[in-house]
Amino acid sequence: MTALRQFLGLLWHSFRNLLPIVLVVGLFQGLLIREVPEDWVSIATGMAVLVFGVAVFLQGLELGIFPIGKNLSNEFARKGKLLPLLLFGFCLGFAAVIAEPALTAVATKAELISAGRIDALTLRVIVAVSVGLVVALGMMRTLLGHSLLWYLLPGYLIAVGVSYVAPPQIIGLAYDAGGVTTNIVTVPLIAAMGLGLAASLRGRNPLIQGFGLVALAVMVPRLTVQLYGLLVYALDDGATPVLAKSPHLVLPAGLDEPVHDLAELVYGMLGELVHMMLDVLPIIAVVLLFQYLVIRRPLAHLPKVMGGFMLVIVGLYAFVLGLKLGLFPIGQQMAEQLIQLDSPLYLHLFAFAIGFAATIAEPALIAIGEKAEEAGRGRLKGNRIRLLVALGVAIGIMIGVHRILTGESLLLYIMVSYALVILLTWAAPKYIVPLAFDLGGVTTSEVTVPLITALGIGLATYIEGRDVLIDGFGLIAFASLFPVVTVLLYAIVVELFTRTSGGEA
């Protein structure tokens, strides 16, 4: 009965996460577009499948993966085993990202749009390796007590420097790739590891040394994906690559058309289910390997854990199916319909509204806000953090949409935005900096990433003179950058107010 209540709670959280998006889309459809999509039944079904998939996925994590990961990290920290701790951080970071459905969706879109020049699997492996290394590096930073700025500022400067020489086709994708690494799975897991490690070390402040892992996980893939793009386009011979085709089911001749279509549908579903199993396998392998070979202790409640693993696979499958039926069509249709209204104001308003709505109910943001309130001991309020972050996402997506509409350089926008972040970082109180950069990573969830990606690609597709690969990507980068701006700016204002008036923020 407890498990059922927990699942119903997760189902409600999943529905609540999607509801603001549905309300915003419905409002714009009813008041401005005044047109019901022809495939609204398919879209509604996809939304329902998406809600169910996320809930099942989270239930599986709670039963199988999270308890083992938490126990392993606590065991390593308690015993003071440095090398196993860093190796575990790398493997867990890699495994969590390689199976990330939002990254899979973005990588697949990039492969299709680039006609195969950008390989989806290679892109996912590069991002996953980057995050794995970052988690290990972030743990080392916590152990040594280094300031996060020693790592972030040089990293951002190097990433922007590489953007000068990187091919324009890869820049937007690279900055988006950094945003999609942090989601409802990786953020709580990585944040819990960082906070737990800081709390277990004498002389470490959880608010300053505990946060920061998520920020690093966002930054490094932006550099490595650009380097990958340099290699890909430097070796490009100008020929049009041929995309590998999925295996095709050969059916006996003479079957009725409905039977043939049903057989192909079942075959495709089974193929995707097997693909999901292969995606989740790295996470399962990592936790089992460290549990039995390093800790050398059998798993407690093995049937429950194995059931959790199966729920993760089924949830991922339902999630991807829901994306294809629901969120991707909505994003692209709204882009086309709003462009036809021939009013940039409506596009800006939709971008702002959808960014705010998609973020305010984000479960990972709620979790980080609660952790920050605990670590801040009264200096920070979780609800206020959520509002600031949602506002930052809304502003960032609106700016990104404006750039696509005007056709201006993505690199110019990135340089100005990063310069603003660096300036605010220098002026902000030091306790808020790691949290602010982490909050920039929690904004890109399993719901917002596909929707925003579809919106950007749709705008670049339907606006004349835009290149889909160059202009279609980049919205996620702004969605993950401007929450840093709003949180840092708020902290600066509060600090000035407190100093001048002696009042409480």
C-alpha positions as CSV (number, residue, x, y, z in Angstrom):
1,M,0.0,0.0,0.0
2,T,2.9,2.4,0.8
3,A,4.4,1.7,-2.6
4,L,1.1,2.5,-4.3
5,R,0.7,5.8,-2.4
6,Q,4.3,6.7,-3.4
7,F,3.6,5.9,-7.1
8,L,0.4,8.0,-7.0
9,G,2.4,10.8,-5.5
10,L,5.0,10.5,-8.3
11,L,2.2,10.4,-10.9
12,W,0.8,13.6,-9.4
13,H,4.2,15.3,-9.4
14,S,4.7,14.3,-13.1
15,F,1.2,15.6,-14.0
16,R,1.8,18.8,-12.1
17,N,5.1,19.3,-13.9
18,L,3.4,19.0,-17.3
19,L,0.1,20.9,-16.4
20,P,1.6,24.5,-16.7
21,I,2.8,23.7,-20.2
22,V,-0.6,22.4,-21.2
23,L,-2.3,25.5,-19.8
24,V,0.1,27.9,-21.6
25,V,-0.3,26.1,-24.9
26,G,-4.1,25.9,-24.4
27,L,-4.2,29.6,-23.6
28,F,-2.3,30.6,-26.8
29,Q,-4.3,28.2,-28.9
30,G,-7.7,29.5,-27.6
31,L,-7.0,33.2,-27.6
32,L,-4.6,33.7,-30.5
33,I,-4.4,30.8,-32.9
34,R,-8.1,29.7,-32.4
35,E,-7.4,26.4,-34.0
36,V,-7.5,22.8,-32.7
37,P,-4.6,20.7,-33.9
38,E,-5.7,17.9,-36.3
39,D,-3.8,15.3,-34.3
40,W,-4.9,16.5,-30.9
41,V,-5.9,12.9,-29.9
42,S,-2.4,11.6,-30.6
43,I,-0.9,14.6,-28.7
44,A,-3.1,14.1,-25.7
45,T,-2.3,10.4,-25.7
46,G,1.4,11.2,-25.9
47,M,1.1,13.6,-22.9
48,A,-0.7,10.9,-20.8
49,V,2.0,8.3,-21.7
50,L,4.7,10.9,-20.9
51,V,3.2,11.5,-17.4
52,F,2.9,7.8,-16.7
53,G,6.4,7.1,-18.0
54,V,8.1,9.7,-15.8
55,A,6.2,8.4,-12.7
56,V,7.2,4.8,-13.4
57,F,10.8,5.9,-14.1
58,L,11.1,7.8,-10.8
59,Q,9.5,4.9,-8.9
60,G,12.1,2.6,-10.3
61,L,14.9,5.0,-9.3
62,E,13.5,5.2,-5.7
63,L,13.4,1.4,-5.4
64,G,16.5,0.4,-7.2
65,I,19.2,2.9,-8.1
66,F,19.1,5.7,-5.6
67,P,19.4,3.6,-2.4
68,I,22.4,1.7,-3.8
69,G,24.1,4.9,-5.0
70,K,23.6,6.7,-1.7
71,N,24.8,3.7,0.3
72,L,27.9,3.4,-1.9
73,S,28.9,7.0,-1.7
74,N,28.4,7.1,2.1
75,E,30.4,3.9,2.5
76,F,33.4,5.3,0.5
77,A,33.3,8.6,2.4
78,R,33.1,6.8,5.8
79,K,36.1,4.6,5.0
80,G,38.1,7.4,3.5
81,K,38.8,5.5,0.2
82,L,39.7,8.3,-2.2
83,L,40.4,6.4,-5.4
84,P,37.2,4.2,-5.2
85,L,35.2,7.4,-4.4
86,L,36.5,9.2,-7.4
87,L,36.1,6.2,-9.7
88,F,32.6,5.7,-8.4
89,G,31.8,9.4,-9.1
90,F,33.1,9.0,-12.7
91,C,31.2,5.8,-13.4
92,L,28.0,7.0,-11.9
93,G,28.2,10.4,-13.7
94,F,28.9,8.5,-17.0
95,A,26.1,6.0,-16.5
96,A,23.5,8.5,-15.5
97,V,24.1,10.7,-18.6
98,I,24.6,8.0,-21.2
99,A,21.0,6.8,-20.4
100,E,19.6,10.3,-20.2
101,P,16.5,10.4,-22.5
102,A,16.6,14.2,-23.1
103,L,20.2,13.9,-24.3
104,T,19.2,11.0,-26.6
105,A,16.4,13.1,-28.1
106,V,18.7,16.1,-28.8
107,A,21.5,13.9,-30.2
108,T,19.1,12.0,-32.5
109,K,17.7,15.4,-33.8
110,A,21.3,16.6,-34.4
111,E,22.2,13.5,-36.3
112,L,19.1,13.8,-38.5
113,I,19.5,17.5,-39.2
114,S,23.3,17.2,-39.9
115,A,22.5,14.3,-42.3
116,G,24.7,12.0,-40.2
117,R,27.8,14.1,-39.9
118,I,27.2,14.3,-36.2
119,D,26.8,10.8,-34.8
120,A,24.2,10.5,-32.1
121,L,26.0,7.7,-30.1
122,T,29.4,9.4,-30.3
123,L,27.9,12.7,-29.1
124,R,26.2,10.9,-26.1
125,V,29.5,9.1,-25.2
126,I,31.5,12.4,-25.3
127,V,29.0,14.2,-23.1
128,A,28.8,11.2,-20.7
129,V,32.6,10.9,-20.4
130,S,32.7,14.7,-19.8
131,V,30.2,14.5,-17.0
132,G,31.9,11.5,-15.4
133,L,35.2,13.3,-15.3
134,V,33.5,16.4,-13.9
135,V,31.9,14.5,-11.0
136,A,35.2,13.1,-10.1
137,L,36.9,16.5,-10.4
138,G,34.1,18.1,-8.3
139,M,34.6,15.6,-5.5
140,M,38.3,16.3,-5.5
141,R,37.5,20.0,-5.3
142,T,35.3,19.4,-2.2
143,L,38.1,17.3,-0.6
144,L,40.7,19.9,-1.2
145,G,38.4,22.8,-0.2
146,H,39.1,24.8,-3.4
147,S,36.9,27.7,-4.5
148,L,34.5,26.8,-7.3
149,L,35.6,29.9,-9.2
150,W,39.0,28.4,-9.7
151,Y,37.4,25.9,-12.0
152,L,34.4,27.7,-13.4
153,L,35.9,31.0,-14.7
154,P,38.8,29.4,-16.6
155,G,36.4,26.8,-18.0
156,Y,34.0,29.3,-19.3
157,L,36.7,31.4,-20.8
158,I,38.2,28.4,-22.6
159,A,34.8,27.3,-23.9
160,V,34.1,30.8,-25.3
161,G,37.6,30.9,-26.8
162,V,37.0,27.6,-28.6
163,S,33.7,28.9,-29.9
164,Y,35.8,31.4,-32.0
165,V,37.3,28.6,-34.1
166,A,34.5,26.0,-33.8
167,P,32.2,25.5,-36.8
168,P,29.0,27.4,-36.5
169,Q,27.0,24.2,-37.0
170,I,28.2,22.8,-33.7
171,I,28.2,25.9,-31.3
172,G,24.5,25.9,-30.5
173,L,24.4,22.1,-30.1
174,A,27.5,22.2,-27.8
175,Y,26.0,24.7,-25.5
176,D,22.6,22.9,-25.5
177,A,24.5,19.6,-24.8
178,G,25.8,21.1,-21.5
179,G,22.2,21.9,-20.4
180,V,20.7,18.5,-21.1
181,T,23.1,16.6,-18.9
182,T,21.3,17.7,-15.8
183,N,17.8,16.4,-15.2
184,I,15.5,14.9,-12.6
185,V,17.9,11.9,-12.2
186,T,21.3,13.4,-12.3
187,V,20.7,16.6,-10.3
188,P,19.4,15.0,-7.1
189,L,22.0,12.2,-7.4
190,I,25.0,14.5,-8.0
191,A,23.8,17.2,-5.6
192,A,23.3,14.6,-2.8
193,M,26.9,13.2,-3.4
194,G,28.4,16.7,-3.2
195,L,26.4,17.8,-0.1
196,G,27.0,14.5,1.6
197,L,30.7,14.6,1.0
198,A,31.0,18.2,2.3
199,A,28.9,17.4,5.4
200,S,31.2,14.5,6.2
201,L,34.4,16.6,6.1
202,R,35.5,18.8,9.0
203,G,35.8,22.5,8.0
204,R,33.7,22.3,4.9
205,N,30.6,24.5,4.4
206,P,27.9,22.5,2.6
207,L,26.5,25.6,1.0
208,I,29.9,26.6,-0.5
209,Q,31.7,23.3,-1.0
210,G,28.6,21.0,-1.3
211,F,27.1,22.7,-4.3
212,G,29.0,23.2,-7.6
213,L,29.0,19.6,-9.1
214,V,26.0,20.4,-11.3
215,A,27.6,23.6,-12.5
216,L,30.7,21.7,-13.6
217,A,28.6,19.0,-15.3
218,V,27.0,21.8,-17.4
219,M,30.2,23.5,-18.3
220,V,32.6,20.8,-19.5
221,P,30.4,19.2,-22.2
222,R,30.1,22.6,-23.9
223,L,33.9,22.5,-24.5
224,T,34.2,18.8,-25.4
225,V,31.3,18.8,-27.9
226,Q,32.9,21.9,-29.7
227,L,36.2,20.0,-29.9
228,Y,34.2,17.1,-31.4
229,G,32.6,19.4,-33.9
230,L,36.1,20.8,-34.9
231,L,37.2,17.2,-35.7
232,V,34.0,16.3,-37.5
233,Y,34.0,19.2,-39.8
234,A,37.7,19.4,-40.3
235,L,37.6,15.8,-41.7
236,D,34.4,16.5,-43.7
237,D,35.1,15.8,-47.4
238,G,31.9,17.5,-48.6
239,A,30.1,14.3,-49.4
240,T,26.6,13.8,-48.0
241,P,26.8,11.1,-45.3
242,V,24.3,8.3,-45.4
243,L,22.4,7.7,-42.2
244,A,22.4,4.1,-41.0
245,K,18.9,2.6,-41.4
246,S,17.2,0.7,-38.7
247,P,16.7,-3.0,-39.2
248,H,13.6,-3.6,-41.2
249,L,11.3,-6.5,-40.4
250,V,10.8,-8.9,-43.3
251,L,7.3,-10.2,-43.2
252,P,5.8,-13.1,-45.3
253,A,4.2,-12.0,-48.5
254,G,0.4,-12.0,-48.8
255,L,-0.4,-10.6,-45.3
256,D,-3.3,-8.3,-45.0
257,E,-2.4,-4.6,-44.7
258,P,-3.8,-4.2,-41.1
259,V,-1.9,-7.3,-40.0
260,H,1.3,-6.1,-41.7
261,D,1.0,-2.6,-40.1
262,L,0.4,-4.2,-36.7
263,A,3.4,-6.5,-37.0
264,E,5.6,-3.6,-37.9
265,L,4.3,-1.6,-35.0
266,V,5.0,-4.4,-32.5
267,Y,8.4,-4.9,-34.0
268,G,9.3,-1.3,-33.7
269,M,8.1,-1.2,-30.1
270,L,10.1,-4.2,-29.1
271,G,13.2,-2.7,-30.8
272,E,12.8,0.5,-28.8
273,L,12.3,-1.5,-25.6
274,V,15.5,-3.4,-26.2
275,H,17.2,0.0,-26.9
276,M,16.0,1.3,-23.5
277,M,17.4,-1.8,-21.8
278,L,20.8,-1.1,-23.3
279,D,20.6,2.5,-22.2
280,V,19.9,1.7,-18.6
281,L,22.4,-1.2,-18.5
282,P,25.4,1.1,-17.7
283,I,23.8,2.4,-14.5
284,I,22.9,-1.1,-13.3
285,A,26.3,-2.4,-14.1
286,V,28.0,0.5,-12.2
287,V,26.1,0.1,-9.0
288,L,26.3,-3.7,-9.0
289,L,30.0,-3.7,-9.8
290,F,30.9,-1.4,-7.0
291,Q,28.5,-3.1,-4.6
292,Y,30.0,-6.6,-5.1
293,L,33.6,-6.0,-6.1
294,V,34.5,-2.9,-4.0
295,I,32.1,-2.9,-1.0
296,R,31.9,-6.7,-1.1
297,R,28.5,-6.9,0.5
298,P,25.4,-8.5,-1.0
299,L,22.4,-6.3,-1.9
300,A,19.7,-5.9,0.6
301,H,16.2,-6.5,-0.7
302,L,17.3,-7.9,-4.0
303,P,13.9,-8.6,-5.5
304,K,12.8,-5.0,-4.7
305,V,16.0,-3.6,-6.3
306,M,15.6,-5.7,-9.5
307,G,11.9,-4.7,-9.7
308,G,13.1,-1.1,-9.5
309,F,15.5,-1.7,-12.4
310,M,12.7,-3.1,-14.6
311,L,10.5,-0.1,-13.8
312,V,13.3,2.3,-14.9
313,I,13.4,0.5,-18.3
314,V,9.6,0.6,-18.7
315,G,9.4,4.2,-17.6
316,L,12.1,5.3,-20.1
317,Y,10.3,3.5,-22.9
318,A,7.0,5.2,-22.1
319,F,8.8,8.5,-21.7
320,V,10.4,8.4,-25.2
321,L,7.1,7.2,-26.7
322,G,5.3,10.2,-25.1
323,L,7.9,12.6,-26.5
324,K,7.3,11.4,-30.0
325,L,3.5,11.6,-29.7
326,G,3.2,14.7,-27.5
327,L,5.9,17.2,-26.8
328,F,7.8,17.3,-30.1
329,P,4.7,17.9,-32.2
330,I,3.4,20.6,-29.8
331,G,6.7,22.6,-30.0
332,Q,7.0,22.4,-33.8
333,Q,3.3,23.2,-34.4
334,M,3.3,26.1,-32.0
335,A,6.4,27.5,-33.8
336,E,4.7,27.3,-37.2
337,Q,1.4,28.7,-36.0
338,L,2.9,31.6,-34.2
339,I,5.1,32.5,-37.1
340,Q,2.0,32.6,-39.3
341,L,0.5,35.3,-37.0
342,D,3.3,37.6,-38.3
343,S,3.8,39.2,-34.9
344,P,7.1,38.8,-33.1
345,L,5.4,40.0,-29.9
346,Y,3.4,36.8,-29.6
347,L,6.5,34.6,-30.1
348,H,8.3,36.5,-27.4
349,L,5.3,36.2,-25.0
350,F,5.0,32.5,-25.7
351,A,8.7,31.9,-25.1
352,F,8.5,33.7,-21.8
353,A,5.3,32.0,-20.7
354,I,6.4,28.5,-21.7
355,G,9.8,29.0,-20.0
356,F,8.3,30.1,-16.7
357,A,5.6,27.5,-16.7
358,A,8.0,24.6,-17.5
359,T,10.3,25.6,-14.7
360,I,8.2,26.6,-11.8
361,A,6.9,23.1,-11.1
362,E,10.2,21.3,-12.0
363,P,10.8,18.6,-9.3
364,A,14.6,18.8,-9.5
365,L,14.4,22.5,-8.8
366,I,12.0,21.9,-5.8
367,A,14.5,19.4,-4.5
368,I,17.5,21.7,-4.8
369,G,15.6,24.6,-3.4
370,E,14.8,22.5,-0.2
371,K,18.5,21.5,0.0
372,A,19.6,25.1,-0.3
373,E,17.2,26.2,2.4
374,E,18.5,23.6,4.7
375,A,22.2,24.4,4.0
376,G,21.6,28.2,4.1
377,R,20.1,28.1,7.6
378,G,17.6,30.8,7.0
379,R,19.5,32.9,4.5
380,L,17.7,31.3,1.6
381,K,14.0,30.5,0.9
382,G,13.1,27.6,-1.4
383,N,10.0,29.2,-2.9
384,R,11.9,32.4,-3.6
385,I,14.7,30.5,-5.4
386,R,12.1,28.7,-7.6
387,L,10.6,32.1,-8.7
388,L,14.0,33.5,-9.4
389,V,15.0,30.5,-11.5
390,A,11.7,30.3,-13.4
391,L,12.1,34.0,-14.2
392,G,15.6,33.5,-15.4
393,V,14.6,30.6,-17.7
394,A,11.7,32.6,-19.1
395,I,14.0,35.6,-19.9
396,G,16.7,33.2,-21.4
397,I,14.3,31.5,-23.7
398,M,12.8,34.8,-24.8
399,I,16.2,36.1,-25.6
400,G,17.1,32.9,-27.5
401,V,13.9,33.2,-29.6
402,H,14.6,36.8,-30.3
403,R,18.1,35.8,-31.6
404,I,16.5,33.2,-34.0
405,L,14.0,35.8,-35.2
406,T,16.7,38.4,-36.0
407,G,19.2,35.9,-37.3
408,E,22.0,37.4,-35.2
409,S,25.2,35.6,-34.2
410,L,24.8,33.0,-31.4
411,L,28.4,33.5,-30.4
412,L,27.9,37.2,-29.9
413,Y,24.9,36.5,-27.6
414,I,26.9,33.9,-25.7
415,M,29.9,36.2,-25.2
416,V,27.8,39.0,-23.8
417,S,25.8,36.6,-21.5
418,Y,29.0,35.1,-20.2
419,A,30.6,38.5,-19.6
420,L,27.5,39.4,-17.6
421,V,27.7,36.2,-15.5
422,I,31.4,36.7,-14.8
423,L,30.8,40.3,-13.7
424,L,27.9,39.3,-11.4
425,T,30.0,36.4,-10.0
426,W,32.7,38.8,-9.0
427,A,30.2,41.1,-7.3
428,A,28.0,38.5,-5.6
429,P,28.4,37.2,-2.1
430,K,30.5,34.1,-2.2
431,Y,28.1,31.8,-0.4
432,I,25.6,32.1,-3.3
433,V,27.9,31.4,-6.2
434,P,28.0,27.6,-6.2
435,L,24.3,27.3,-5.7
436,A,23.5,29.9,-8.4
437,F,25.5,27.9,-11.0
438,D,23.9,24.7,-9.9
439,L,20.5,26.2,-10.3
440,G,21.3,27.0,-13.9
441,G,21.6,23.2,-14.5
442,V,18.4,22.1,-12.9
443,T,16.2,24.1,-15.3
444,T,16.6,21.7,-18.2
445,S,14.4,18.7,-17.3
446,E,13.0,15.8,-19.2
447,V,10.0,17.9,-20.1
448,T,11.5,21.3,-20.9
449,V,14.4,20.0,-23.1
450,P,12.3,18.3,-25.8
451,L,9.8,21.1,-25.9
452,I,12.4,23.9,-26.1
453,T,14.4,21.9,-28.7
454,A,11.3,21.4,-30.8
455,L,10.4,25.1,-30.6
456,G,13.9,26.2,-31.7
457,I,14.1,23.7,-34.5
458,G,10.5,24.7,-35.6
459,L,11.4,28.4,-35.7
460,A,14.6,27.8,-37.7
461,T,12.7,25.6,-40.1
462,Y,9.8,28.0,-40.9
463,I,11.7,31.3,-40.8
464,E,13.2,32.0,-44.2
465,G,17.0,32.3,-44.3
466,R,17.7,30.3,-41.1
467,D,19.9,27.2,-41.0
468,V,18.3,24.6,-38.7
469,L,21.6,23.3,-37.4
470,I,23.1,26.7,-36.8
471,D,20.0,28.6,-35.6
472,G,17.8,25.8,-34.3
473,F,19.9,24.9,-31.3
474,G,20.9,27.3,-28.5
475,L,17.7,27.9,-26.6
476,I,18.6,25.4,-23.9
477,A,21.9,27.2,-23.3
478,F,20.1,30.5,-22.6
479,A,17.6,28.6,-20.4
480,S,20.4,27.3,-18.2
481,L,22.5,30.5,-18.2
482,F,20.0,33.3,-17.2
483,P,18.8,31.7,-14.0
484,V,22.4,32.1,-12.8
485,V,22.0,35.8,-13.7
486,T,18.8,36.3,-11.8
487,V,19.9,34.4,-8.7
488,L,23.3,36.3,-8.5
489,L,21.6,39.6,-9.1
490,Y,19.1,39.0,-6.4
491,A,21.8,38.0,-3.9
492,I,23.7,41.2,-4.7
493,V,20.6,43.4,-4.2
494,V,19.8,41.6,-0.9
495,E,23.4,42.0,0.3
496,L,23.3,45.8,-0.5
497,F,19.9,46.2,1.2
498,T,21.1,44.3,4.3
499,R,24.3,46.4,4.6
500,T,22.5,49.8,4.1
501,S,19.5,49.2,6.2
502,G,20.5,46.4,8.6
503,G,17.1,44.8,7.8
504,E,16.4,41.1,7.0
505,A,15.9,40.1,3.3
